[in-house]
Amino acid sequence: MKNRNGYFGEFGGAYVPKPLEKILKEIENAFFTYIEDPSFLEELKYYQKEYIGRANPLYYARNLTDSIGGAKIYLKREDLNHTGAHKINNTIGQVLLAKRMGKKRIIAETGAGQHGVATATVCALFNIDCTIYMGEKDIERQSLNVFKMELLGAKVVPATTGRKTLKDAVDAALNDFIENCETTFYLLGSAVGPHPYPVMVREFQSIIGKEAREQILEKEGRLPDYLIACVGGGSNAIGLFNPFYDDLDVNIVGVEPAGLGLDTKDHAASLSKGTIGVIHGFKCYTIQDEAGNDLPVHSIAAGLDYPGVGPEHCFYKDSNRGKYVTVTDNEALEAFKTLCKTEGIIPALESSHALSYGMKLAKNLSKDKIIIVNLSGRGDKDAKQIKEILNCK
């Protein structure tokens, strides 16, 4: 298995306080043991199929493709998973690990609320105490997901510092973890954080790319020309991209949130506009000032509203294995409306960023080209927010 030392080139690592070093090593040892244990993998496979509902379809978006007139667009339907997004791929894996480690309490952070719902879901399934940290601003714009988490028995704790969004929720969760690390398992939601989390989350999310690979070979008899996914922290994207890493004819494209524009301060495009620094215990490209302090970020999509990005994506960027582009709030919103009207599918605002770039790319490609867009989640959670935005226009 790759990256046992926790680095992707110069990115990654574990820059943490002394109290966390021991517990992270415990998690690392448990993960690398169980990820190769047949009984663990058998149980994981059981829940992937019987509980999450995998394998989910690789859907040929014929109407969308025809309306654009270019390359074929396939959608990897993570929105059809139980709880409505890719997040449960990771939470089911980590909760099985926590259970084997004997942990009785789980904490997590969430932005859009999908990771919070997925964590609360698996904690309910296995009767484990659950606390979710969420930015106060995100609690307001994702109130439906907050209600779901509470229905599932989780305690939702608002993060009231900073911009009161995802970064601040991570800060609060890490503080809890430092104080309670002997009894608590931190179920981190994206491919970020100190080692072993980026590797661990990547492995649990790689089911996306493994399935997509088999499905496109069955449908088209060849691999795709392009893979496209939105990138905030980057777990849905790395889950799609990594199984194709060695297929150099497959172009990898990550789509970051340009927010109100890259020429403004209101974006969260860490790979496109950030510099190398350390955030939340790992080295990555991050939005920071000259002194290394995190700067405020913005995205219409709460799940992309984060000033850093997964270290594996940073390595893909610097090694030119992946290309990273940006899409604005308004472009994502237009893509959201287009998919609703052409395919009868309501996507998450996060996924709409990938969809927007996929549509623009398809238009400029010939009809024999193939694009896979990761539809990382569904848009039920965003309906209230989008209704308010559209009513103001």
SVG drawing of the C-alpha trace seen along z (x, -y; Angstrom):
<svg xmlns="http://www.w3.org/2000/svg" viewBox="-38 -41 47 54">
<polyline fill="none" stroke="black" stroke-width="0.4" points="0.0,0.0 1.3,-3.5 2.2,-6.3 2.8,-4.4 5.0,-7.3 2.2,-9.8 3.8,-12.0 2.8,-12.6 6.0,-14.2 6.5,-17.1 2.9,-17.2 1.1,-15.6 2.8,-14.5 1.6,-14.9 2.3,-18.2 0.5,-17.7 0.8,-18.3 2.6,-15.6 -0.6,-14.2 -1.9,-13.3 1.2,-11.5 0.6,-8.4 -3.1,-8.1 -2.4,-8.8 0.2,-6.0 -2.4,-3.7 -4.9,-4.6 -2.3,-4.2 -1.3,-0.7 -4.9,0.4 -5.7,-0.9 -2.8,0.8 -3.5,4.0 -7.3,4.2 -7.2,2.9 -5.5,6.2 -7.5,8.3 -10.0,10.6 -12.6,10.5 -12.5,6.6 -12.7,6.4 -15.6,8.9 -17.6,6.8 -16.8,3.6 -18.0,5.2 -21.2,6.4 -22.1,2.9 -21.1,1.3 -23.6,3.5 -26.4,4.1 -26.4,0.7 -24.9,-1.9 -26.4,-0.4 -23.3,0.1 -22.5,0.5 -24.2,-2.7 -24.7,-3.3 -22.3,-5.0 -25.1,-6.8 -24.9,-8.0 -26.4,-11.4 -27.8,-11.2 -30.1,-14.3 -27.3,-16.5 -24.8,-15.2 -27.2,-15.8 -28.0,-19.3 -24.3,-20.2 -23.4,-18.4 -19.9,-17.2 -18.3,-14.4 -20.2,-11.8 -20.9,-12.7 -21.2,-9.9 -22.2,-10.6 -20.9,-8.4 -24.1,-8.4 -22.8,-8.9 -26.0,-10.8 -27.8,-7.5 -25.9,-6.2 -27.7,-5.9 -27.6,-9.4 -27.3,-11.0 -23.5,-11.4 -20.1,-9.8 -19.4,-10.6 -20.8,-7.3 -18.2,-5.3 -15.7,-6.7 -17.8,-6.8 -18.7,-3.1 -15.0,-2.2 -13.9,-4.4 -16.6,-3.3 -15.7,0.4 -12.2,-0.6 -13.2,-2.5 -15.3,0.5 -12.3,2.8 -10.2,0.3 -12.8,0.4 -13.7,-3.3 -16.9,-4.3 -17.3,-7.9 -17.0,-9.4 -16.6,-13.1 -16.6,-14.6 -16.6,-17.9 -19.0,-18.8 -19.5,-21.7 -22.4,-20.9 -23.7,-18.5 -23.4,-15.4 -20.4,-14.0 -22.2,-14.9 -25.3,-12.9 -23.2,-10.0 -21.3,-9.9 -24.5,-10.2 -26.0,-7.4 -23.2,-4.9 -23.0,-5.8 -26.7,-5.1 -26.2,-1.8 -23.5,-0.7 -24.9,-2.5 -21.9,-4.7 -22.0,-8.2 -21.7,-10.9 -20.8,-14.6 -20.7,-16.7 -19.0,-20.1 -20.5,-22.4 -19.9,-26.1 -22.7,-28.4 -23.1,-29.8 -23.3,-26.3 -25.9,-25.3 -28.1,-28.1 -27.7,-27.3 -27.9,-23.5 -30.7,-23.3 -32.3,-20.2 -29.0,-18.2 -28.8,-19.5 -32.3,-18.2 -31.3,-14.8 -28.2,-14.5 -30.3,-15.2 -32.9,-12.7 -30.2,-10.1 -29.1,-10.8 -26.0,-13.0 -25.2,-16.1 -24.5,-19.0 -22.2,-21.6 -21.9,-25.0 -18.4,-26.4 -18.7,-30.1 -15.2,-31.4 -13.7,-32.8 -16.0,-32.7 -18.1,-30.0 -17.8,-27.6 -15.9,-24.3 -12.4,-25.4 -13.7,-26.5 -15.6,-23.2 -12.4,-21.3 -10.6,-23.5 -13.3,-22.7 -13.2,-19.0 -9.4,-18.9 -9.5,-20.6 -12.0,-18.0 -9.8,-15.2 -6.7,-16.6 -8.6,-16.7 -10.3,-13.3 -8.1,-11.3 -7.8,-8.3 -11.5,-7.5 -12.6,-9.3 -12.2,-8.4 -12.1,-11.4 -13.9,-10.4 -12.4,-12.9 -14.6,-13.6 -12.2,-14.4 -8.7,-13.4 -7.0,-16.0 -5.6,-16.2 -2.5,-14.5 -1.4,-11.1 -3.0,-8.5 -6.2,-10.3 -5.5,-11.3 -4.5,-7.7 -7.3,-6.2 -10.0,-8.3 -8.6,-7.8 -8.7,-4.0 -12.3,-4.0 -13.4,-6.4 -11.4,-4.5 -14.5,-2.3 -15.8,-5.2 -12.9,-4.9 -12.7,-1.1 -16.4,-0.8 -16.2,-3.5 -13.3,-1.7 -15.2,1.6 -18.4,-0.1 -16.9,-2.2 -14.9,0.8 -18.2,2.7 -20.2,-0.1 -17.6,-1.5 -14.9,1.1 -12.2,-1.4 -11.2,-3.9 -12.5,-7.5 -10.6,-10.4 -11.4,-12.6 -12.3,-12.3 -13.8,-15.4 -14.7,-15.9 -15.1,-18.9 -12.3,-19.6 -12.7,-21.2 -10.8,-18.9 -10.9,-16.5 -12.2,-13.1 -14.7,-12.4 -12.2,-13.5 -9.3,-11.4 -11.6,-8.4 -12.4,-8.7 -8.9,-9.7 -6.5,-7.4 -7.6,-4.1 -6.7,-5.7 -3.4,-7.2 -1.3,-4.9 -3.5,-5.2 -1.7,-8.2 -4.1,-8.5 -6.8,-9.4 -6.8,-13.1 -7.6,-14.0 -9.3,-17.4 -10.2,-18.7 -12.6,-21.7 -12.1,-24.2 -14.6,-26.9 -13.8,-30.3 -16.7,-31.8 -17.3,-35.3 -14.2,-35.3 -10.4,-34.6 -9.8,-38.4 -11.7,-38.8 -11.0,-37.5 -14.2,-35.5 -13.1,-32.1 -11.7,-28.8 -9.3,-27.9 -6.4,-26.6 -4.5,-24.8 -5.1,-27.7 -4.4,-30.6 -2.8,-29.3 0.7,-28.8 2.4,-25.9 1.8,-25.9 0.6,-23.8 -3.1,-23.6 -4.8,-21.2 -1.7,-19.1 -0.6,-18.6 1.3,-20.4 -0.7,-21.5 -1.5,-24.4 -3.6,-26.7 -5.1,-30.2 -3.0,-32.2 -1.3,-35.5 2.5,-36.2 2.8,-35.2 1.1,-31.8 -2.2,-32.7 -5.3,-31.2 -7.4,-33.7 -11.2,-33.6 -12.6,-31.6 -15.9,-31.5 -18.0,-29.1 -21.7,-28.9 -21.2,-25.2 -20.7,-24.7 -18.7,-21.5 -16.1,-23.3 -15.7,-26.2 -12.2,-25.2 -8.9,-27.0 -6.7,-23.9 -6.8,-20.8 -5.8,-17.1 -2.0,-16.5 -2.5,-13.9 -4.1,-16.5 -1.2,-18.9 1.2,-16.1 -1.0,-15.5 -0.8,-19.3 3.0,-19.6 3.7,-16.4 1.4,-17.4 -0.7,-14.2 -3.7,-16.3 -5.0,-19.6 -6.9,-21.9 -9.4,-24.5 -12.0,-26.8 -15.8,-27.4 -17.6,-30.4 -20.7,-30.3 -22.9,-31.5 -21.4,-29.0 -22.2,-26.2 -25.7,-27.5 -26.3,-27.4 -25.0,-23.9 -27.3,-22.9 -30.3,-24.2 -29.2,-22.6 -29.0,-19.1 -32.3,-19.4 -34.0,-20.3 -32.2,-18.0 -31.9,-14.8 -34.3,-15.2 -31.4,-14.9 -31.0,-17.5 -27.2,-17.7 -25.5,-19.0 -23.9,-22.5 -20.5,-20.9 -21.1,-18.4 -22.4,-21.3 -18.9,-22.7 -17.6,-19.6 -20.6,-19.4 -20.1,-23.0 -16.6,-22.3 -17.5,-19.0 -20.2,-20.7 -17.8,-23.3 -15.1,-20.7 -17.6,-18.4 -18.7,-21.2 -15.2,-21.6 -14.5,-17.9 -15.5,-15.5 -18.4,-13.1 -16.0,-10.1 -14.5,-11.4 -15.7,-10.2 -16.0,-12.2 -16.8,-10.9 -18.1,-13.5 -18.4,-12.4 -21.9,-13.4 -20.7,-13.4 -24.1,-14.1 -27.7,-15.1 -29.1,-18.6 -31.9,-18.1 -29.7,-19.8 -29.3,-22.8 -32.9,-23.3 -33.7,-26.0 -30.5,-27.9 -31.0,-27.9 -34.6,-28.9 -33.6,-31.9 -30.8,-32.8 -33.1,-32.5 -35.9,-34.5 -33.4,-37.4 -32.4,-37.5"/>
</svg>
